[in-house]
Amino acid sequence: MAEKVQKVGVKKEAGYLYFVDKQGDISRAKMARGGKKKKKKKAAKKKKKR
């Protein structure tokens, strides 16, 4: 489990993964997918039974 140690004030951008690298710096990498908000799908119409 991860533990928050300190807030550093990094402004995060959508589509990037932020992590602490080997030197102890905060780095970011472009995510393979994701980063955009998905729109909700419309609900399918139900057929009326007669």
mmCIF entry with sequence, helices, sheets and N, C-alpha, C, O atoms, coordinates in Angstrom:
data_MODEL
# 
_entry.id   MODEL 
# 
_entity.id                         1 
_entity.type                       polymer 
_entity.pdbx_number_of_molecules   1 
# 
_entity_poly.entity_id                      1 
_entity_poly.type                           'polypeptide(L)' 
_entity_poly.nstd_linkage                   no 
_entity_poly.nstd_monomer                   no 
_entity_poly.pdbx_seq_one_letter_code       MAEKVQKVGVKKEAGYLYFVDKQGDISRAKMARGGKKKKKKKAAKKKKKR 
_entity_poly.pdbx_seq_one_letter_code_can   MAEKVQKVGVKKEAGYLYFVDKQGDISRAKMARGGKKKKKKKAAKKKKKR 
_entity_poly.pdbx_strand_id                 A 
# 
loop_
_entity_poly_seq.entity_id 
_entity_poly_seq.num 
_entity_poly_seq.mon_id 
_entity_poly_seq.hetero 
1 1  MET n 
1 2  ALA n 
1 3  GLU n 
1 4  LYS n 
1 5  VAL n 
1 6  GLN n 
1 7  LYS n 
1 8  VAL n 
1 9  GLY n 
1 10 VAL n 
1 11 LYS n 
1 12 LYS n 
1 13 GLU n 
1 14 ALA n 
1 15 GLY n 
1 16 TYR n 
1 17 LEU n 
1 18 TYR n 
1 19 PHE n 
1 20 VAL n 
1 21 ASP n 
1 22 LYS n 
1 23 GLN n 
1 24 GLY n 
1 25 ASP n 
1 26 ILE n 
1 27 SER n 
1 28 ARG n 
1 29 ALA n 
1 30 LYS n 
1 31 MET n 
1 32 ALA n 
1 33 ARG n 
1 34 GLY n 
1 35 GLY n 
1 36 LYS n 
1 37 LYS n 
1 38 LYS n 
1 39 LYS n 
1 40 LYS n 
1 41 LYS n 
1 42 LYS n 
1 43 ALA n 
1 44 ALA n 
1 45 LYS n 
1 46 LYS n 
1 47 LYS n 
1 48 LYS n 
1 49 LYS n 
1 50 ARG n 
# 
_struct_asym.id          A 
_struct_asym.entity_id   1 
# 
_struct_sheet.id               AA1 
_struct_sheet.type             ? 
_struct_sheet.number_strands   2 
_struct_sheet.details          ? 
# 
_struct_sheet_order.sheet_id     AA1 
_struct_sheet_order.range_id_1   1 
_struct_sheet_order.range_id_2   2 
_struct_sheet_order.offset       ? 
_struct_sheet_order.sense        anti-parallel 
# 
loop_
_struct_sheet_range.sheet_id 
_struct_sheet_range.id 
_struct_sheet_range.beg_label_comp_id 
_struct_sheet_range.beg_label_asym_id 
_struct_sheet_range.beg_label_seq_id 
_struct_sheet_range.pdbx_beg_PDB_ins_code 
_struct_sheet_range.end_label_comp_id 
_struct_sheet_range.end_label_asym_id 
_struct_sheet_range.end_label_seq_id 
_struct_sheet_range.pdbx_end_PDB_ins_code 
_struct_sheet_range.beg_auth_comp_id 
_struct_sheet_range.beg_auth_asym_id 
_struct_sheet_range.beg_auth_seq_id 
_struct_sheet_range.end_auth_comp_id 
_struct_sheet_range.end_auth_asym_id 
_struct_sheet_range.end_auth_seq_id 
AA1 1 TYR A 16 ? VAL A 20 ? TYR A 16 VAL A 20 
AA1 2 ILE A 26 ? LYS A 30 ? ILE A 26 LYS A 30 
# 
loop_
_atom_site.group_PDB 
_atom_site.id 
_atom_site.type_symbol 
_atom_site.label_atom_id 
_atom_site.label_alt_id 
_atom_site.label_comp_id 
_atom_site.label_asym_id 
_atom_site.label_entity_id 
_atom_site.label_seq_id 
_atom_site.pdbx_PDB_ins_code 
_atom_site.Cartn_x 
_atom_site.Cartn_y 
_atom_site.Cartn_z 
_atom_site.occupancy 
_atom_site.B_iso_or_equiv 
_atom_site.pdbx_formal_charge 
_atom_site.auth_seq_id 
_atom_site.auth_comp_id 
_atom_site.auth_asym_id 
_atom_site.auth_atom_id 
_atom_site.pdbx_PDB_model_num 
ATOM 1   N N  . MET A 1 1  ? 0.840   -1.171 0.000   1.00 0.00 ? 1  MET A N  1 
ATOM 2   C CA . MET A 1 1  ? 0.000   0.000  0.000   1.00 0.00 ? 1  MET A CA 1 
ATOM 3   C C  . MET A 1 1  ? 0.889   1.240  0.000   1.00 0.00 ? 1  MET A C  1 
ATOM 4   O O  . MET A 1 1  ? 1.919   1.271  0.673   1.00 0.00 ? 1  MET A O  1 
ATOM 5   N N  . ALA A 1 2  ? 0.494   2.243  -0.745  1.00 0.00 ? 2  ALA A N  1 
ATOM 6   C CA . ALA A 1 2  ? 1.270   3.474  -0.845  1.00 0.00 ? 2  ALA A CA 1 
ATOM 7   C C  . ALA A 1 2  ? 0.947   4.405  0.325   1.00 0.00 ? 2  ALA A C  1 
ATOM 8   O O  . ALA A 1 2  ? -0.114  4.317  0.943   1.00 0.00 ? 2  ALA A O  1 
ATOM 9   N N  . GLU A 1 3  ? 1.882   5.284  0.603   1.00 0.00 ? 3  GLU A N  1 
ATOM 10  C CA . GLU A 1 3  ? 1.699   6.244  1.683   1.00 0.00 ? 3  GLU A CA 1 
ATOM 11  C C  . GLU A 1 3  ? 2.098   7.618  1.176   1.00 0.00 ? 3  GLU A C  1 
ATOM 12  O O  . GLU A 1 3  ? 3.173   7.775  0.596   1.00 0.00 ? 3  GLU A O  1 
ATOM 13  N N  . LYS A 1 4  ? 1.236   8.630  1.390   1.00 0.00 ? 4  LYS A N  1 
ATOM 14  C CA . LYS A 1 4  ? 1.572   9.998  1.014   1.00 0.00 ? 4  LYS A CA 1 
ATOM 15  C C  . LYS A 1 4  ? 2.560   10.534 2.033   1.00 0.00 ? 4  LYS A C  1 
ATOM 16  O O  . LYS A 1 4  ? 2.314   10.489 3.238   1.00 0.00 ? 4  LYS A O  1 
ATOM 17  N N  . VAL A 1 5  ? 3.674   11.038 1.541   1.00 0.00 ? 5  VAL A N  1 
ATOM 18  C CA . VAL A 1 5  ? 4.701   11.558 2.437   1.00 0.00 ? 5  VAL A CA 1 
ATOM 19  C C  . VAL A 1 5  ? 4.633   13.080 2.498   1.00 0.00 ? 5  VAL A C  1 
ATOM 20  O O  . VAL A 1 5  ? 4.706   13.670 3.576   1.00 0.00 ? 5  VAL A O  1 
ATOM 21  N N  . GLN A 1 6  ? 4.490   13.717 1.317   1.00 0.00 ? 6  GLN A N  1 
ATOM 22  C CA . GLN A 1 6  ? 4.485   15.174 1.262   1.00 0.00 ? 6  GLN A CA 1 
ATOM 23  C C  . GLN A 1 6  ? 3.773   15.643 0.009   1.00 0.00 ? 6  GLN A C  1 
ATOM 24  O O  . GLN A 1 6  ? 3.828   14.982 -1.028  1.00 0.00 ? 6  GLN A O  1 
ATOM 25  N N  . LYS A 1 7  ? 3.097   16.792 0.104   1.00 0.00 ? 7  LYS A N  1 
ATOM 26  C CA . LYS A 1 7  ? 2.505   17.412 -1.078  1.00 0.00 ? 7  LYS A CA 1 
ATOM 27  C C  . LYS A 1 7  ? 3.577   18.292 -1.705  1.00 0.00 ? 7  LYS A C  1 
ATOM 28  O O  . LYS A 1 7  ? 4.264   19.038 -1.007  1.00 0.00 ? 7  LYS A O  1 
ATOM 29  N N  . VAL A 1 8  ? 3.720   18.201 -3.037  1.00 0.00 ? 8  VAL A N  1 
ATOM 30  C CA . VAL A 1 8  ? 4.780   18.971 -3.691  1.00 0.00 ? 8  VAL A CA 1 
ATOM 31  C C  . VAL A 1 8  ? 4.241   20.021 -4.653  1.00 0.00 ? 8  VAL A C  1 
ATOM 32  O O  . VAL A 1 8  ? 5.018   20.815 -5.182  1.00 0.00 ? 8  VAL A O  1 
ATOM 33  N N  . GLY A 1 9  ? 2.939   20.047 -4.895  1.00 0.00 ? 9  GLY A N  1 
ATOM 34  C CA . GLY A 1 9  ? 2.350   21.085 -5.737  1.00 0.00 ? 9  GLY A CA 1 
ATOM 35  C C  . GLY A 1 9  ? 2.531   20.861 -7.222  1.00 0.00 ? 9  GLY A C  1 
ATOM 36  O O  . GLY A 1 9  ? 2.575   21.827 -7.983  1.00 0.00 ? 9  GLY A O  1 
ATOM 37  N N  . VAL A 1 10 ? 2.637   19.623 -7.656  1.00 0.00 ? 10 VAL A N  1 
ATOM 38  C CA . VAL A 1 10 ? 2.775   19.323 -9.081  1.00 0.00 ? 10 VAL A CA 1 
ATOM 39  C C  . VAL A 1 10 ? 1.405   19.444 -9.732  1.00 0.00 ? 10 VAL A C  1 
ATOM 40  O O  . VAL A 1 10 ? 0.437   18.849 -9.259  1.00 0.00 ? 10 VAL A O  1 
ATOM 41  N N  . LYS A 1 11 ? 1.320   20.215 -10.821 1.00 0.00 ? 11 LYS A N  1 
ATOM 42  C CA . LYS A 1 11 ? 0.068   20.333 -11.571 1.00 0.00 ? 11 LYS A CA 1 
ATOM 43  C C  . LYS A 1 11 ? 0.009   19.171 -12.549 1.00 0.00 ? 11 LYS A C  1 
ATOM 44  O O  . LYS A 1 11 ? 0.840   19.073 -13.452 1.00 0.00 ? 11 LYS A O  1 
ATOM 45  N N  . LYS A 1 12 ? -0.970  18.291 -12.373 1.00 0.00 ? 12 LYS A N  1 
ATOM 46  C CA . LYS A 1 12 ? -1.055  17.094 -13.205 1.00 0.00 ? 12 LYS A CA 1 
ATOM 47  C C  . LYS A 1 12 ? -1.869  17.361 -14.464 1.00 0.00 ? 12 LYS A C  1 
ATOM 48  O O  . LYS A 1 12 ? -2.871  18.076 -14.434 1.00 0.00 ? 12 LYS A O  1 
ATOM 49  N N  . GLU A 1 13 ? -1.422  16.776 -15.569 1.00 0.00 ? 13 GLU A N  1 
ATOM 50  C CA . GLU A 1 13 ? -2.134  16.863 -16.839 1.00 0.00 ? 13 GLU A CA 1 
ATOM 51  C C  . GLU A 1 13 ? -2.771  15.518 -17.145 1.00 0.00 ? 13 GLU A C  1 
ATOM 52  O O  . GLU A 1 13 ? -2.218  14.470 -16.810 1.00 0.00 ? 13 GLU A O  1 
ATOM 53  N N  . ALA A 1 14 ? -3.931  15.551 -17.782 1.00 0.00 ? 14 ALA A N  1 
ATOM 54  C CA . ALA A 1 14 ? -4.620  14.313 -18.149 1.00 0.00 ? 14 ALA A CA 1 
ATOM 55  C C  . ALA A 1 14 ? -3.782  13.549 -19.166 1.00 0.00 ? 14 ALA A C  1 
ATOM 56  O O  . ALA A 1 14 ? -3.146  14.153 -20.029 1.00 0.00 ? 14 ALA A O  1 
ATOM 57  N N  . GLY A 1 15 ? -3.780  12.223 -19.066 1.00 0.00 ? 15 GLY A N  1 
ATOM 58  C CA . GLY A 1 15 ? -3.063  11.396 -20.028 1.00 0.00 ? 15 GLY A CA 1 
ATOM 59  C C  . GLY A 1 15 ? -1.634  11.058 -19.632 1.00 0.00 ? 15 GLY A C  1 
ATOM 60  O O  . GLY A 1 15 ? -0.927  10.402 -20.396 1.00 0.00 ? 15 GLY A O  1 
ATOM 61  N N  . TYR A 1 16 ? -1.195  11.492 -18.458 1.00 0.00 ? 16 TYR A N  1 
ATOM 62  C CA . TYR A 1 16 ? 0.168   11.215 -18.005 1.00 0.00 ? 16 TYR A CA 1 
ATOM 63  C C  . TYR A 1 16 ? 0.149   10.471 -16.679 1.00 0.00 ? 16 TYR A C  1 
ATOM 64  O O  . TYR A 1 16 ? -0.741  10.672 -15.853 1.00 0.00 ? 16 TYR A O  1 
ATOM 65  N N  . LEU A 1 17 ? 1.133   9.616  -16.487 1.00 0.00 ? 17 LEU A N  1 
ATOM 66  C CA . LEU A 1 17 ? 1.326   8.893  -15.234 1.00 0.00 ? 17 LEU A CA 1 
ATOM 67  C C  . LEU A 1 17 ? 2.502   9.542  -14.511 1.00 0.00 ? 17 LEU A C  1 
ATOM 68  O O  . LEU A 1 17 ? 3.581   9.679  -15.089 1.00 0.00 ? 17 LEU A O  1 
ATOM 69  N N  . TYR A 1 18 ? 2.310   9.939  -13.267 1.00 0.00 ? 18 TYR A N  1 
ATOM 70  C CA . TYR A 1 18 ? 3.357   10.599 -12.486 1.00 0.00 ? 18 TYR A CA 1 
ATOM 71  C C  . TYR A 1 18 ? 3.939   9.619  -11.476 1.00 0.00 ? 18 TYR A C  1 
ATOM 72  O O  . TYR A 1 18 ? 3.207   8.851  -10.851 1.00 0.00 ? 18 TYR A O  1 
ATOM 73  N N  . PHE A 1 19 ? 5.272   9.651  -11.318 1.00 0.00 ? 19 PHE A N  1 
ATOM 74  C CA . PHE A 1 19 ? 5.940   8.714  -10.412 1.00 0.00 ? 19 PHE A CA 1 
ATOM 75  C C  . PHE A 1 19 ? 7.259   9.309  -9.934  1.00 0.00 ? 19 PHE A C  1 
ATOM 76  O O  . PHE A 1 19 ? 7.743   10.294 -10.492 1.00 0.00 ? 19 PHE A O  1 
ATOM 77  N N  . VAL A 1 20 ? 7.834   8.708  -8.904  1.00 0.00 ? 20 VAL A N  1 
ATOM 78  C CA . VAL A 1 20 ? 9.147   9.119  -8.395  1.00 0.00 ? 20 VAL A CA 1 
ATOM 79  C C  . VAL A 1 20 ? 10.183  8.212  -9.046  1.00 0.00 ? 20 VAL A C  1 
ATOM 80  O O  . VAL A 1 20 ? 10.113  6.990  -8.918  1.00 0.00 ? 20 VAL A O  1 
ATOM 81  N N  . ASP A 1 21 ? 11.158  8.818  -9.753  1.00 0.00 ? 21 ASP A N  1 
ATOM 82  C CA . ASP A 1 21 ? 12.163  8.019  -10.467 1.00 0.00 ? 21 ASP A CA 1 
ATOM 83  C C  . ASP A 1 21 ? 13.310  7.607  -9.540  1.00 0.00 ? 21 ASP A C  1 
ATOM 84  O O  . ASP A 1 21 ? 13.282  7.883  -8.341  1.00 0.00 ? 21 ASP A O  1 
ATOM 85  N N  . LYS A 1 22 ? 14.313  6.945  -10.110 1.00 0.00 ? 22 LYS A N  1 
ATOM 86  C CA . LYS A 1 22 ? 15.437  6.411  -9.317  1.00 0.00 ? 22 LYS A CA 1 
ATOM 87  C C  . LYS A 1 22 ? 16.229  7.499  -8.601  1.00 0.00 ? 22 LYS A C  1 
ATOM 88  O O  . LYS A 1 22 ? 16.782  7.263  -7.527  1.00 0.00 ? 22 LYS A O  1 
ATOM 89  N N  . GLN A 1 23 ? 16.284  8.693  -9.197  1.00 0.00 ? 23 GLN A N  1 
ATOM 90  C CA . GLN A 1 23 ? 17.023  9.791  -8.576  1.00 0.00 ? 23 GLN A CA 1 
ATOM 91  C C  . GLN A 1 23 ? 16.198  10.517 -7.506  1.00 0.00 ? 23 GLN A C  1 
ATOM 92  O O  . GLN A 1 23 ? 16.704  11.413 -6.829  1.00 0.00 ? 23 GLN A O  1 
ATOM 93  N N  . GLY A 1 24 ? 14.928  10.127 -7.359  1.00 0.00 ? 24 GLY A N  1 
ATOM 94  C CA . GLY A 1 24 ? 14.071  10.769 -6.367  1.00 0.00 ? 24 GLY A CA 1 
ATOM 95  C C  . GLY A 1 24 ? 13.303  11.953 -6.908  1.00 0.00 ? 24 GLY A C  1 
ATOM 96  O O  . GLY A 1 24 ? 12.627  12.653 -6.154  1.00 0.00 ? 24 GLY A O  1 
ATOM 97  N N  . ASP A 1 25 ? 13.400  12.189 -8.218  1.00 0.00 ? 25 ASP A N  1 
ATOM 98  C CA . ASP A 1 25 ? 12.669  13.286 -8.844  1.00 0.00 ? 25 ASP A CA 1 
ATOM 99  C C  . ASP A 1 25 ? 11.273  12.810 -9.254  1.00 0.00 ? 25 ASP A C  1 
ATOM 100 O O  . ASP A 1 25 ? 11.036  11.614 -9.422  1.00 0.00 ? 25 ASP A O  1 
ATOM 101 N N  . ILE A 1 26 ? 10.358  13.768 -9.412  1.00 0.00 ? 26 ILE A N  1 
ATOM 102 C CA . ILE A 1 26 ? 9.024   13.417 -9.899  1.00 0.00 ? 26 ILE A CA 1 
ATOM 103 C C  . ILE A 1 26 ? 9.073   13.463 -11.418 1.00 0.00 ? 26 ILE A C  1 
ATOM 104 O O  . ILE A 1 26 ? 9.447   14.474 -12.013 1.00 0.00 ? 26 ILE A O  1 
ATOM 105 N N  . SER A 1 27 ? 8.690   12.355 -12.034 1.00 0.00 ? 27 SER A N  1 
ATOM 106 C CA . SER A 1 27 ? 8.715   12.230 -13.489 1.00 0.00 ? 27 SER A CA 1 
ATOM 107 C C  . SER A 1 27 ? 7.321   11.897 -13.979 1.00 0.00 ? 27 SER A C  1 
ATOM 108 O O  . SER A 1 27 ? 6.442   11.539 -13.195 1.00 0.00 ? 27 SER A O  1 
ATOM 109 N N  . ARG A 1 28 ? 7.127   12.018 -15.289 1.00 0.00 ? 28 ARG A N  1 
ATOM 110 C CA . ARG A 1 28 ? 5.847   11.637 -15.875 1.00 0.00 ? 28 ARG A CA 1 
ATOM 111 C C  . ARG A 1 28 ? 6.083   10.879 -17.166 1.00 0.00 ? 28 ARG A C  1 
ATOM 112 O O  . ARG A 1 28 ? 7.082   11.080 -17.856 1.00 0.00 ? 28 ARG A O  1 
ATOM 113 N N  . ALA A 1 29 ? 5.138   10.001 -17.476 1.00 0.00 ? 29 ALA A N  1 
ATOM 114 C CA . ALA A 1 29 ? 5.200   9.216  -18.704 1.00 0.00 ? 29 ALA A CA 1 
ATOM 115 C C  . ALA A 1 29 ? 3.815   9.252  -19.335 1.00 0.00 ? 29 ALA A C  1 
ATOM 116 O O  . ALA A 1 29 ? 2.805   9.197  -18.634 1.00 0.00 ? 29 ALA A O  1 
ATOM 117 N N  . LYS A 1 30 ? 3.772   9.344  -20.662 1.00 0.00 ? 30 LYS A N  1 
ATOM 118 C CA . LYS A 1 30 ? 2.495   9.346  -21.373 1.00 0.00 ? 30 LYS A CA 1 
ATOM 119 C C  . LYS A 1 30 ? 1.859   7.974  -21.219 1.00 0.00 ? 30 LYS A C  1 
ATOM 120 O O  . LYS A 1 30 ? 2.507   6.954  -21.452 1.00 0.00 ? 30 LYS A O  1 
ATOM 121 N N  . MET A 1 31 ? 0.584   7.948  -20.826 1.00 0.00 ? 31 MET A N  1 
ATOM 122 C CA . MET A 1 31 ? -0.105  6.669  -20.664 1.00 0.00 ? 31 MET A CA 1 
ATOM 123 C C  . MET A 1 31 ? -0.421  6.083  -22.034 1.00 0.00 ? 31 MET A C  1 
ATOM 124 O O  . MET A 1 31 ? -0.684  6.813  -22.990 1.00 0.00 ? 31 MET A O  1 
ATOM 125 N N  . ALA A 1 32 ? -0.391  4.763  -22.117 1.00 0.00 ? 32 ALA A N  1 
ATOM 126 C CA . ALA A 1 32 ? -0.644  4.077  -23.381 1.00 0.00 ? 32 ALA A CA 1 
ATOM 127 C C  . ALA A 1 32 ? -2.050  4.374  -23.891 1.00 0.00 ? 32 ALA A C  1 
ATOM 128 O O  . ALA A 1 32 ? -2.270  4.477  -25.098 1.00 0.00 ? 32 ALA A O  1 
ATOM 129 N N  . ARG A 1 33 ? -2.991  4.510  -22.979 1.00 0.00 ? 33 ARG A N  1 
ATOM 130 C CA . ARG A 1 33 ? -4.361  4.862  -23.367 1.00 0.00 ? 33 ARG A CA 1 
ATOM 131 C C  . ARG A 1 33 ? -4.995  5.598  -22.199 1.00 0.00 ? 33 ARG A C  1 
ATOM 132 O O  . ARG A 1 33 ? -4.475  5.591  -21.083 1.00 0.00 ? 33 ARG A O  1 
ATOM 133 N N  . GLY A 1 34 ? -6.109  6.224  -22.471 1.00 0.00 ? 34 GLY A N  1 
ATOM 134 C CA . GLY A 1 34 ? -6.815  6.931  -21.410 1.00 0.00 ? 34 GLY A CA 1 
ATOM 135 C C  . GLY A 1 34 ? -6.447  8.398  -21.361 1.00 0.00 ? 34 GLY A C  1 
ATOM 136 O O  . GLY A 1 34 ? -5.781  8.916  -22.258 1.00 0.00 ? 34 GLY A O  1 
ATOM 137 N N  . GLY A 1 35 ? -6.878  9.050  -20.324 1.00 0.00 ? 35 GLY A N  1 
ATOM 138 C CA . GLY A 1 35 ? -6.589  10.462 -20.145 1.00 0.00 ? 35 GLY A CA 1 
ATOM 139 C C  . GLY A 1 35 ? -7.726  11.365 -20.565 1.00 0.00 ? 35 GLY A C  1 
ATOM 140 O O  . GLY A 1 35 ? -7.759  12.533 -20.178 1.00 0.00 ? 35 GLY A O  1 
ATOM 141 N N  . LYS A 1 36 ? -8.666  10.848 -21.353 1.00 0.00 ? 36 LYS A N  1 
ATOM 142 C CA . LYS A 1 36 ? -9.810  11.640 -21.768 1.00 0.00 ? 36 LYS A CA 1 
ATOM 143 C C  . LYS A 1 36 ? -11.038 11.140 -21.038 1.00 0.00 ? 36 LYS A C  1 
ATOM 144 O O  . LYS A 1 36 ? -11.199 9.942  -20.807 1.00 0.00 ? 36 LYS A O  1 
ATOM 145 N N  . LYS A 1 37 ? -11.896 12.068 -20.682 1.00 0.00 ? 37 LYS A N  1 
ATOM 146 C CA . LYS A 1 37 ? -13.138 11.697 -20.008 1.00 0.00 ? 37 LYS A CA 1 
ATOM 147 C C  . LYS A 1 37 ? -14.065 11.039 -21.023 1.00 0.00 ? 37 LYS A C  1 
ATOM 148 O O  . LYS A 1 37 ? -14.201 11.512 -22.151 1.00 0.00 ? 37 LYS A O  1 
ATOM 149 N N  . LYS A 1 38 ? -14.699 9.947  -20.613 1.00 0.00 ? 38 LYS A N  1 
ATOM 150 C CA . LYS A 1 38 ? -15.625 9.247  -21.497 1.00 0.00 ? 38 LYS A CA 1 
ATOM 151 C C  . LYS A 1 38 ? -17.021 9.832  -21.345 1.00 0.00 ? 38 LYS A C  1 
ATOM 152 O O  . LYS A 1 38 ? -17.431 10.223 -20.252 1.00 0.00 ? 38 LYS A O  1 
ATOM 153 N N  . LYS A 1 39 ? -17.748 9.885  -22.467 1.00 0.00 ? 39 LYS A N  1 
ATOM 154 C CA . LYS A 1 39 ? -19.128 10.335 -22.432 1.00 0.00 ? 39 LYS A CA 1 
ATOM 155 C C  . LYS A 1 39 ? -20.013 9.176  -22.019 1.00 0.00 ? 39 LYS A C  1 
ATOM 156 O O  . LYS A 1 39 ? -19.700 8.015  -22.281 1.00 0.00 ? 39 LYS A O  1 
ATOM 157 N N  . LYS A 1 40 ? -21.122 9.502  -21.373 1.00 0.00 ? 40 LYS A N  1 
ATOM 158 C CA . LYS A 1 40 ? -22.067 8.457  -20.977 1.00 0.00 ? 40 LYS A CA 1 
ATOM 159 C C  . LYS A 1 40 ? -22.796 7.959  -22.216 1.00 0.00 ? 40 LYS A C  1 
ATOM 160 O O  . LYS A 1 40 ? -23.155 8.738  -23.098 1.00 0.00 ? 40 LYS A O  1 
ATOM 161 N N  . LYS A 1 41 ? -23.010 6.640  -22.267 1.00 0.00 ? 41 LYS A N  1 
ATOM 162 C CA . LYS A 1 41 ? -23.757 6.057  -23.372 1.00 0.00 ? 41 LYS A CA 1 
ATOM 163 C C  . LYS A 1 41 ? -25.242 6.249  -23.117 1.00 0.00 ? 41 LYS A C  1 
ATOM 164 O O  . LYS A 1 41 ? -25.701 6.241  -21.975 1.00 0.00 ? 41 LYS A O  1 
ATOM 165 N N  . LYS A 1 42 ? -25.993 6.424  -24.222 1.00 0.00 ? 42 LYS A N  1 
ATOM 166 C CA . LYS A 1 42 ? -27.438 6.543  -24.094 1.00 0.00 ? 42 LYS A CA 1 
ATOM 167 C C  . LYS A 1 42 ? -28.018 5.179  -23.764 1.00 0.00 ? 42 LYS A C  1 
ATOM 168 O O  . LYS A 1 42 ? -27.552 4.155  -24.263 1.00 0.00 ? 42 LYS A O  1 
ATOM 169 N N  . ALA A 1 43 ? -29.026 5.176  -22.931 1.00 0.00 ? 43 ALA A N  1 
ATOM 170 C CA . ALA A 1 43 ? -29.679 3.918  -22.551 1.00 0.00 ? 43 ALA A CA 1 
ATOM 171 C C  . ALA A 1 43 ? -30.466 3.382  -23.741 1.00 0.00 ? 43 ALA A C  1 
ATOM 172 O O  . ALA A 1 43 ? -31.099 4.149  -24.467 1.00 0.00 ? 43 ALA A O  1 
ATOM 173 N N  . ALA A 1 44 ? -30.427 2.080  -23.938 1.00 0.00 ? 44 ALA A N  1 
ATOM 174 C CA . ALA A 1 44 ? -31.157 1.454  -25.036 1.00 0.00 ? 44 ALA A CA 1 
ATOM 175 C C  . ALA A 1 44 ? -32.651 1.522  -24.757 1.00 0.00 ? 44 ALA A C  1 
ATOM 176 O O  . ALA A 1 44 ? -33.088 1.393  -23.613 1.00 0.00 ? 44 ALA A O  1 
ATOM 177 N N  . LYS A 1 45 ? -33.434 1.729  -25.823 1.00 0.00 ? 45 LYS A N  1 
ATOM 178 C CA . LYS A 1 45 ? -34.884 1.790  -25.677 1.00 0.00 ? 45 LYS A CA 1 
ATOM 179 C C  . LYS A 1 45 ? -35.428 0.398  -25.406 1.00 0.00 ? 45 LYS A C  1 
ATOM 180 O O  . LYS A 1 45 ? -34.994 -0.582 -26.011 1.00 0.00 ? 45 LYS A O  1 
ATOM 181 N N  . LYS A 1 46 ? -36.385 0.325  -24.487 1.00 0.00 ? 46 LYS A N  1 
ATOM 182 C CA . LYS A 1 46 ? -37.002 -0.958 -24.157 1.00 0.00 ? 46 LYS A CA 1 
ATOM 183 C C  . LYS A 1 46 ? -38.230 -1.158 -25.045 1.00 0.00 ? 46 LYS A C  1 
ATOM 184 O O  . LYS A 1 46 ? -38.987 -0.222 -25.299 1.00 0.00 ? 46 LYS A O  1 
ATOM 185 N N  . LYS A 1 47 ? -38.412 -2.382 -25.505 1.00 0.00 ? 47 LYS A N  1 
ATOM 186 C CA . LYS A 1 47 ? -39.577 -2.707 -26.321 1.00 0.00 ? 47 LYS A CA 1 
ATOM 187 C C  . LYS A 1 47 ? -40.781 -2.915 -25.417 1.00 0.00 ? 47 LYS A C  1 
ATOM 188 O O  . LYS A 1 47 ? -40.673 -3.489 -24.333 1.00 0.00 ? 47 LYS A O  1 
ATOM 189 N N  . LYS A 1 48 ? -41.931 -2.437 -25.881 1.00 0.00 ? 48 LYS A N  1 
ATOM 190 C CA . LYS A 1 48 ? -43.168 -2.624 -25.129 1.00 0.00 ? 48 LYS A CA 1 
ATOM 191 C C  . LYS A 1 48 ? -43.755 -3.983 -25.458 1.00 0.00 ? 48 LYS A C  1 
ATOM 192 O O  . LYS A 1 48 ? -43.785 -4.382 -26.622 1.00 0.00 ? 48 LYS A O  1 
ATOM 193 N N  . LYS A 1 49 ? -44.217 -4.689 -24.451 1.00 0.00 ? 49 LYS A N  1 
ATOM 194 C CA . LYS A 1 49 ? -44.871 -5.981 -24.660 1.00 0.00 ? 49 LYS A CA 1 
ATOM 195 C C  . LYS A 1 49 ? -46.366 -5.750 -24.803 1.00 0.00 ? 49 LYS A C  1 
ATOM 196 O O  . LYS A 1 49 ? -46.954 -4.952 -24.073 1.00 0.00 ? 49 LYS A O  1 
ATOM 197 N N  . ARG A 1 50 ? -46.972 -6.451 -25.747 1.00 0.00 ? 50 ARG A N  1 
ATOM 198 C CA . ARG A 1 50 ? -48.422 -6.326 -25.942 1.00 0.00 ? 50 ARG A CA 1 
ATOM 199 C C  . ARG A 1 50 ? -49.133 -7.567 -25.557 1.00 0.00 ? 50 ARG A C  1 
ATOM 200 O O  . ARG A 1 50 ? -50.358 -7.633 -25.659 1.00 0.00 ? 50 ARG A O  1 
# 
